[in-house]
């Protein structure tokens, strides 16, 4: 199983994180204690159904589980940011003149360290989506501010846009990715049945791909709801519903057709299992 070692270490660190945050997980370090924290939080509104602000749950997951992420990740002031990555297309303190940036120059170099970083927190967001569902259906908790969550920037959703031709790699990057894959096969002894470009998670190609995927998922949701307007009877699909039944499922199925032997995405990521 790809990434099994990284995921094992993540589970070990999870146990430590639960013990270190009794305010979220209780003195016995049980994940379910977060429900007690949410319901008793000053921002939670008590009514016929409890109304919990999404940032309250997000704070539990981001701060309570911060120690589980590898310390080698992007950090600011010594604090690991988890699934957040620098990208040369973002504003830089000093950017080469030949580097493309979508941001107009203001004549002043940014000084904040976070300005060059794209935050994704894909696994934390996925966990957030997954935790909300049982709390909504079983505990009748309403979460206010769900629209603050983004689409999940991972290889199935992103692969959908590559396999359908919405996104394509620049020729130089495609060549470099294929060379990376050849080097990976030689290093690991893997036989490349179906060849695809490969990059590390920190590579600009992957960071840009994931960032664009977030934006395209928002646009896709609008178009899907337009197309299904008559079938939905005045209702609309949520982003979570689109992800589960649409883009993720579609990305997996088109990968099976495009690469039937491996069912891999069109762009491979040399990951340790703690990002995807």
Secondary structure as UniProt FT lines:
FT   TURN            2..3
FT   HELIX           4..20
FT   HELIX           22..25
FT   TURN            26..29
FT   TURN            31..32
FT   HELIX           33..40
FT   TURN            42..43
FT   STRAND          51..53
FT   HELIX           54..64
FT   HELIX           66..68
FT   TURN            71..72
FT   STRAND          75..76
FT   TURN            77..78
FT   STRAND          79..80
FT   STRAND          84..86
FT   TURN            88..89
FT   TURN            97..98
FT   HELIX           113..116
FT   STRAND          117..119
FT   HELIX           122..139
FT   STRAND          142..144
FT   HELIX           146..148
FT   HELIX           155..163
FT   TURN            164..165
FT   HELIX           171..188
FT   STRAND          197..200
FT   TURN            201..202
FT   HELIX           204..227
FT   TURN            228..234
FT   HELIX           239..242
FT   HELIX           243..247
FT   HELIX           248..258
FT   TURN            259..262
FT   STRAND          267..270
//
